[in-house]
């Protein structure tokens, strides 16, 4: 595989962004779940389904 430095940097930046988004989604799920508010959990479920 012959990637240029610019291509590799772009790939690594994209991976880092995806990782941050996953971590943020996990934090959101844990935070809302810890609150135990059924309405908030249902709203989050709708939002997550909409993004897919």
N, CA, C and O atoms as a Tinker XYZ file with bonds, in Angstrom:
   208  protein
     1  N      0.844000   -1.177000    0.000000    73     2
     2  CA     0.000000    0.000000    0.000000    64     1     3
     3  C      0.891000    1.242000    0.000000    63     2     4     5
     4  O      1.769000    1.402000    0.847000    81     3
     5  N      0.649000    2.074000   -0.931000    73     3     6
     6  CA     1.456000    3.279000   -1.062000    64     5     7
     7  C      0.591000    4.510000   -0.836000    63     6     8     9
     8  O     -0.005000    5.047000   -1.770000    81     7
     9  N      0.532000    4.939000    0.388000    73     7    10
    10  CA    -0.210000    6.145000    0.735000    64     9    11
    11  C      0.740000    7.323000    0.833000    63    10    12    13
    12  O      1.879000    7.184000    1.280000    81    11
    13  N      0.262000    8.479000    0.412000    73    11    14
    14  CA     1.067000    9.682000    0.602000    64    13    15
    15  C      0.930000   10.128000    2.048000    63    14    16    17
    16  O      0.032000    9.689000    2.766000    81    15
    17  N      1.824000   10.999000    2.459000    73    15    18
    18  CA     1.755000   11.525000    3.822000    64    17    19
    19  C      0.444000   12.268000    4.053000    63    18    20    21
    20  O     -0.160000   12.147000    5.119000    81    19
    21  N      0.006000   13.028000    3.068000    73    19    22
    22  CA    -1.256000   13.770000    3.196000    64    21    23
    23  C     -2.442000   12.818000    3.337000    63    22    24    25
    24  O     -3.344000   13.064000    4.139000    81    23
    25  N     -2.445000   11.743000    2.569000    73    23    26
    26  CA    -3.525000   10.759000    2.666000    64    25    27
    27  C     -3.528000   10.092000    4.040000    63    26    28    29
    28  O     -4.585000    9.886000    4.637000    81    27
    29  N     -2.357000    9.764000    4.525000    73    27    30
    30  CA    -2.260000    9.116000    5.837000    64    29    31
    31  C     -2.721000   10.059000    6.943000    63    30    32    33
    32  O     -3.438000    9.644000    7.854000    81    31
    33  N     -2.315000   11.321000    6.868000    73    31    34
    34  CA    -2.759000   12.302000    7.857000    64    33    35
    35  C     -4.272000   12.463000    7.829000    63    34    36    37
    36  O     -4.903000   12.529000    8.883000    81    35
    37  N     -4.860000   12.526000    6.646000    73    35    38
    38  CA    -6.309000   12.656000    6.523000    64    37    39
    39  C     -7.017000   11.439000    7.114000    63    38    40    41
    40  O     -8.029000   11.573000    7.801000    81    39
    41  N     -6.483000   10.266000    6.843000    73    39    42
    42  CA    -7.056000    9.040000    7.378000    64    41    43
    43  C     -7.006000    9.030000    8.902000    63    42    44    45
    44  O     -7.994000    8.685000    9.551000    81    43
    45  N     -5.871000    9.402000    9.474000    73    43    46
    46  CA    -5.733000    9.412000   10.928000    64    45    47
    47  C     -6.637000   10.453000   11.575000    63    46    48    49
    48  O     -7.202000   10.207000   12.641000    81    47
    49  N     -6.778000   11.605000   10.945000    73    47    50
    50  CA    -7.685000   12.636000   11.471000    64    49    51
    51  C     -9.131000   12.149000   11.433000    63    50    52    53
    52  O     -9.887000   12.374000   12.378000    81    51
    53  N     -9.516000   11.485000   10.348000    73    51    54
    54  CA   -10.877000   10.964000   10.242000    64    53    55
    55  C    -11.123000    9.899000   11.314000    63    54    56    57
    56  O    -12.185000    9.881000   11.936000    81    55
    57  N    -10.160000    9.025000   11.530000    73    55    58
    58  CA   -10.292000    8.001000   12.569000    64    57    59
    59  C    -10.423000    8.626000   13.949000    63    58    60    61
    60  O    -11.232000    8.173000   14.760000    81    59
    61  N     -9.643000    9.652000   14.222000    73    59    62
    62  CA    -9.700000   10.323000   15.521000    64    61    63
    63  C    -11.072000   10.972000   15.719000    63    62    64    65
    64  O    -11.633000   10.921000   16.814000    81    63
    65  N    -11.612000   11.584000   14.656000    73    63    66
    66  CA   -12.926000   12.215000   14.744000    64    65    67
    67  C    -14.006000   11.174000   15.019000    63    66    68    69
    68  O    -14.893000   11.398000   15.842000    81    67
    69  N    -13.933000   10.046000   14.339000    73    67    70
    70  CA   -14.907000    8.970000   14.548000    64    69    71
    71  C    -14.814000    8.443000   15.982000    63    70    72    73
    72  O    -15.835000    8.192000   16.622000    81    71
    73  N    -13.594000    8.278000   16.481000    73    71    74
    74  CA   -13.415000    7.818000   17.868000    64    73    75
    75  C    -14.028000    8.795000   18.864000    63    74    76    77
    76  O    -14.695000    8.386000   19.814000    81    75
    77  N    -13.797000   10.099000   18.638000    73    75    78
    78  CA   -14.379000   11.107000   19.540000    64    77    79
    79  C    -15.905000   11.061000   19.496000    63    78    80    81
    80  O    -16.560000   11.188000   20.530000    81    79
    81  N    -16.468000   10.881000   18.307000    73    79    82
    82  CA   -17.926000   10.807000   18.190000    64    81    83
    83  C    -18.477000    9.586000   18.921000    63    82    84    85
    84  O    -19.517000    9.670000   19.574000    81    83
    85  N    -17.790000    8.461000   18.815000    73    83    86
    86  CA   -18.213000    7.245000   19.522000    64    85    87
    87  C    -18.148000    7.436000   21.029000    63    86    88    89
    88  O    -19.063000    7.049000   21.756000    81    87
    89  N    -17.057000    8.038000   21.490000    73    87    90
    90  CA   -16.915000    8.282000   22.927000    64    89    91
    91  C    -17.994000    9.240000   23.432000    63    90    92    93
    92  O    -18.541000    9.044000   24.517000    81    91
    93  N    -18.296000   10.261000   22.658000    73    91    94
    94  CA   -19.340000   11.205000   23.042000    64    93    95
    95  C    -20.694000   10.508000   23.094000    63    94    96    97
    96  O    -21.474000   10.746000   24.016000    81    95
    97  N    -20.982000    9.653000   22.121000    73    95    98
    98  CA   -22.243000    8.910000   22.129000    64    97    99
    99  C    -22.326000    8.001000   23.346000    63    98   100   101
   100  O    -23.382000    7.895000   23.970000    81    99
   101  N    -21.222000    7.344000   23.688000    73    99   102
   102  CA   -21.199000    6.476000   24.860000    64   101   103
   103  C    -21.423000    7.275000   26.134000    63   102   104   105
   104  O    -22.186000    6.860000   27.006000    81   103
   105  N    -20.763000    8.414000   26.242000    73   103   106
   106  CA   -20.944000    9.269000   27.407000    64   105   107
   107  C    -22.398000    9.737000   27.515000    63   106   108   109
   108  O    -22.959000    9.774000   28.610000    81   107
   109  N    -22.990000   10.084000   26.410000    73   107   110
   110  CA   -24.385000   10.523000   26.409000    64   109   111
   111  C    -25.303000    9.412000   26.894000    63   110   112   113
   112  O    -26.185000    9.646000   27.720000    81   111
   113  N    -25.097000    8.204000   26.381000    73   111   114
   114  CA   -25.928000    7.069000   26.785000    64   113   115
   115  C    -25.776000    6.795000   28.273000    63   114   116   117
   116  O    -26.769000    6.590000   28.971000    81   115
   117  N    -24.542000    6.790000   28.764000    73   115   118
   118  CA   -24.297000    6.508000   30.181000    64   117   119
   119  C    -24.894000    7.606000   31.058000    63   118   120   121
   120  O    -25.513000    7.321000   32.083000    81   119
   121  N    -24.709000    8.849000   30.655000    73   119   122
   122  CA   -25.221000    9.973000   31.449000    64   121   123
   123  C    -26.738000    9.942000   31.545000    63   122   124   125
   124  O    -27.301000   10.085000   32.630000    81   123
   125  N    -27.386000    9.758000   30.425000    73   123   126
   126  CA   -28.849000    9.734000   30.432000    64   125   127
   127  C    -29.355000    8.497000   31.157000    63   126   128   129
   128  O    -30.331000    8.566000   31.904000    81   127
   129  N    -28.692000    7.363000   30.939000    73   127   130
   130  CA   -29.092000    6.144000   31.640000    64   129   131
   131  C    -28.945000    6.270000   33.142000    63   130   132   133
   132  O    -29.763000    5.740000   33.893000    81   131
   133  N    -27.915000    6.964000   33.588000    73   131   134
   134  CA   -27.676000    7.129000   35.020000    64   133   135
   135  C    -28.743000    8.011000   35.665000    63   134   136   137
   136  O    -29.050000    7.858000   36.847000    81   135
   137  N    -29.298000    8.920000   34.897000    73   135   138
   138  CA   -30.344000    9.791000   35.422000    64   137   139
   139  C    -31.652000    9.024000   35.623000    63   138   140   141
   140  O    -32.468000    9.376000   36.474000    81   139
   141  N    -31.835000    7.974000   34.828000    73   139   142
   142  CA   -33.010000    7.147000   34.986000    64   141   143
   143  C    -34.313000    7.764000   34.492000    63   142   144   145
   144  O    -35.392000    7.266000   34.814000    81   143
   145  N    -34.228000    8.828000   33.722000    73   143   146
   146  CA   -35.409000    9.492000   33.201000    64   145   147
   147  C    -35.875000    8.775000   31.932000    63   146   148   149
   148  O    -35.206000    8.837000   30.900000    81   147
   149  N    -37.010000    8.102000   32.008000    73   147   150
   150  CA   -37.504000    7.300000   30.888000    64   149   151
   151  C    -37.707000    8.144000   29.636000    63   150   152   153
   152  O    -37.371000    7.704000   28.537000    81   151
   153  N    -38.239000    9.326000   29.780000    73   151   154
   154  CA   -38.487000   10.188000   28.625000    64   153   155
   155  C    -37.176000   10.576000   27.936000    63   154   156   157
   156  O    -37.105000   10.603000   26.707000    81   155
   157  N    -36.152000   10.872000   28.715000    73   155   158
   158  CA   -34.855000   11.233000   28.141000    64   157   159
   159  C    -34.232000   10.057000   27.405000    63   158   160   161
   160  O    -33.638000   10.227000   26.340000    81   159
   161  N    -34.368000    8.869000   27.973000    73   159   162
   162  CA   -33.834000    7.667000   27.324000    64   161   163
   163  C    -34.557000    7.422000   26.007000    63   162   164   165
   164  O    -33.920000    7.089000   25.007000    81   163
   165  N    -35.856000    7.579000   25.992000    73   163   166
   166  CA   -36.621000    7.380000   24.761000    64   165   167
   167  C    -36.258000    8.422000   23.702000    63   166   168   169
   168  O    -36.174000    8.097000   22.518000    81   167
   169  N    -36.042000    9.668000   24.120000    73   167   170
   170  CA   -35.615000   10.707000   23.178000    64   169   171
   171  C    -34.267000   10.356000   22.570000    63   170   172   173
   172  O    -34.063000   10.496000   21.364000    81   171
   173  N    -33.354000    9.901000   23.408000    73   171   174
   174  CA   -32.034000    9.520000   22.929000    64   173   175
   175  C    -32.133000    8.356000   21.944000    63   174   176   177
   176  O    -31.445000    8.347000   20.923000    81   175
   177  N    -32.973000    7.389000   22.239000    73   175   178
   178  CA   -33.153000    6.259000   21.331000    64   177   179
   179  C    -33.636000    6.742000   19.964000    63   178   180   181
   180  O    -33.149000    6.282000   18.932000    81   179
   181  N    -34.592000    7.667000   19.960000    73   179   182
   182  CA   -35.095000    8.201000   18.691000    64   181   183
   183  C    -33.990000    8.940000   17.935000    63   182   184   185
   184  O    -33.866000    8.796000   16.718000    81   183
   185  N    -33.194000    9.726000   18.648000    73   183   186
   186  CA   -32.099000   10.456000   18.013000    64   185   187
   187  C    -31.067000    9.508000   17.416000    63   186   188   189
   188  O    -30.611000    9.714000   16.291000    81   187
   189  N    -30.702000    8.480000   18.155000    73   187   190
   190  CA   -29.699000    7.538000   17.672000    64   189   191
   191  C    -30.205000    6.757000   16.472000    63   190   192   193
   192  O    -29.438000    6.482000   15.549000    81   191
   193  N    -31.461000    6.399000   16.468000    73   191   194
   194  CA   -32.023000    5.694000   15.313000    64   193   195
   195  C    -32.083000    6.597000   14.100000    63   194   196   197
   196  O    -31.884000    6.142000   12.973000    81   195
   197  N    -32.356000    7.873000   14.318000    73   195   198
   198  CA   -32.450000    8.829000   13.218000    64   197   199
   199  C    -31.110000    9.041000   12.536000    63   198   200   201
   200  O    -31.066000    9.238000   11.322000    81   199
   201  N    -30.007000    9.005000   13.292000    73   199   202
   202  CA   -28.683000    9.245000   12.743000    64   201   203
   203  C    -28.192000    8.075000   11.894000    63   202   204   205
   204  O    -27.365000    8.278000   11.005000    81   203
   205  N    -28.667000    6.877000   12.138000    73   203   206
   206  CA   -28.190000    5.696000   11.391000    64   205   207
   207  C    -28.672000    5.658000    9.994000    63   206   208
   208  O    -28.350000    4.728000    9.255000    81   207
